[in-house]
Amino acid sequence: MKAFIFDPLWDKLINSELLENLKNAGLETTVVTEIAPLSSCKELFEGDEERLLCINPDYVSWKLTAEDYKDIPGLKAILSAATSFSYIDTSFADSNNIPICNIRNFSTEAIAEWSITMMFNVARQIPRLIKDDFPMDFDKDFMKYQGIELRGKKAGIIGLGHIGSAIASICAGLGMEVIYWSQSPNKMTISMLNSTS
């Protein structure tokens, strides 16, 4: 099976473990990093071998239409290098039983850290500071911009997939009480999370 990988960030994201996994999967890979319409990759549209379309949404400016991929012969699946595939027009794939899915564990730590960054920003009133042009007269403004400490607060998490579990782990490490809802059983439990604080 062939895997056509369209990713302008390939050189930054790939590592030896991932390369080894690709090799062990027995896939014949074609990697395209220079952004251009998919149609400019002639090999993608030639032959009758089964193939996978692996795409970073940045490659297609977060818009993959059915027209972009409907003429790919032997297309067995579309794999998205993102946490969502809402940018993909799924109409053709749905009507032709072509699965579309995310690449497992993609950017788990980066997204968890970004979520925690947003939590810190809100807790420490950074949006208010930005709005007020960062006044730094602490004698006058300390109470106004004091914010809250996160240690001892509750973090509510919906879903303990890879990202939710990473966020839960960081929150527990900050000394927060973690509560969660998950639709499927997970190895991580509330007591395990809260025992790290």
N, C-alpha and C positions, 0 to 999 in steps of 0.2 A: 504494500500500500504506500501511496505517496502522501506526504504532508507538505502543503504549501504554506509557508509561514511569512506573513506580511507584518513586519514590525520595525518601525524606525528606531526603536530603543533596544533592539536585539543585543547589540554589543554591550550595553550597560546592564541588561537584565540576565543574560545567559551566564551560567557558571558550569564548572566541570561536572557537578552532580547531574544537572539537567541534561547536559550533552550526553552523559553516560546513559541516562534513562531513555533518551531518544534512540541511541544506538541499540540498546537492549530491546527496544520495542520493535526493532526490525523495520523501521520506517525509512523510506528513501525521502530525504528532505531537500526542499528548495527554499532558501531564505531570501527574502527581498526586503531590503532596508530603505532603499531610495523611494520616496513617496511618488506614486504615479497611479493612474487608474488601474484597477485590476486587469482590465482588458489589455493593457500593455504587456502583461506577462503571458506571452503566447503559449508557453508550455502548460499553463493552467487549463487552457481550453482545448488541448490536443491529446489524442490517445484515448484509450478506453479503460485504463487502469482505475481501480478504486482510489479515491483521494479524500483527504481532509483539508478543509480551509481553516487555517489558524490565523486569527487576525487580532491585532492590537487596534482598538477603536481610534487611536490617534492617527493611524495610517489612513483611515477613511474619513477623517474629521468628524468622527462620532455619527456617521450616517452610512449604513450599508443597505442599499435598496435591493429588492428582488431582481431587478434588472442587472445589478452588478454580478450576481452569482447564478442566475437561473440556467445559463448555458454551459456551466462547468460539467463536463461528462463524468459519470461515476462518482458524483459527490455523495459521500456517506455521512458527513457531519460537518457542522461549523462550530469551531471552538473559539471562544472569546477570551482574550487576555484582559479581563476586567471583572469587576464584581457584579456586573449587570450585563444583560444583552438587550436592553430596551432600545438601543440605537440601531438594532437590526430589524429590517422589515421581514417578518417571519411568514408572510402569506404564502410564498412559493414553497418554503421549507415545510410548513405545516401541511399543505395539500399534497406534498410528495414524500411525506414521512422521513424528512431529513432532520435528525435531532440537532438542536442548538443548545450548547451548554457553556458554562464558565470553565476556565481552567482551574482545577483544584489548587487551593493554597496560594492563589495569585495575590500578591501584595498584602497578605494577612497582617504582617507586622506594621507595614506603612499605614494601612487604614486604621488599625487599632491605635497607633501612636497619634494619628491625625485626630481621631475621635477624642482622645485624652487631651490633646492640645486645645480642642474646642471647649472641652469641659473646664480646663484651667482658665481659658479666656473668659468664660462666663462667670466662673467663681471669683475671679480677680477683677472683674468689671472692665476688662480691656476694651470692649466696644464703647463703653461710656467714656473711657479715657481718650480713645481715638476721636469720638464725637466732640469732646471738649478740648481737643488739640493738646493733649498731654500736659495739663497744668501740673507743675512739680513743686508747688509751694506746700510742702507737707504739713507745716504748722496750720494752714488754713484748710487744706483739702484731705487730710489723712482719713477722717471718718467717712467722708463722702465716697472715697475710693477704696475703703478697707477691704471689701469683699468678704468671702467666707473661707474657712479652712475645710478641706475635704476629708481629712482624717476623722473617722467616726460617723461620717454621713453615709446614707444608703445609696448604692448605685443599682438602678433597675435595668436589667438587660433582657431584651426580647430576642431569643434565639441564641443557642450556644453552639453555633457552627464554629469554623476556624476563627473567624473574626470576632464573634461574640465571646468565645473562650479566651482569646488574647486580650480583649478589653477587660473581661472579668478578672483575669490574672493580674493585670496592671492595677486595676482598682483595688483588689485585695492587697497588693503590695504597698499601696498608698495608705492602707489602714482603713479602708472603707468597708462597710458591710455590703456584701453582694447578694442581691436577690435576682432571680431570673425566671423566665418562662421559656421552655423549649418544647417543640412538638415531638422530638424524638429523644430517647434516653441518651445520656451523655456520661462519659466516664467521670467528668468533673462534677462534684457535688458542692452544695453551698458550704458544708462544713470543711471540705478540702480548701475551698477558696478562702474562707475566713480564718482558717488556721494559720495562714501565712502572715496575718497582720499582727 
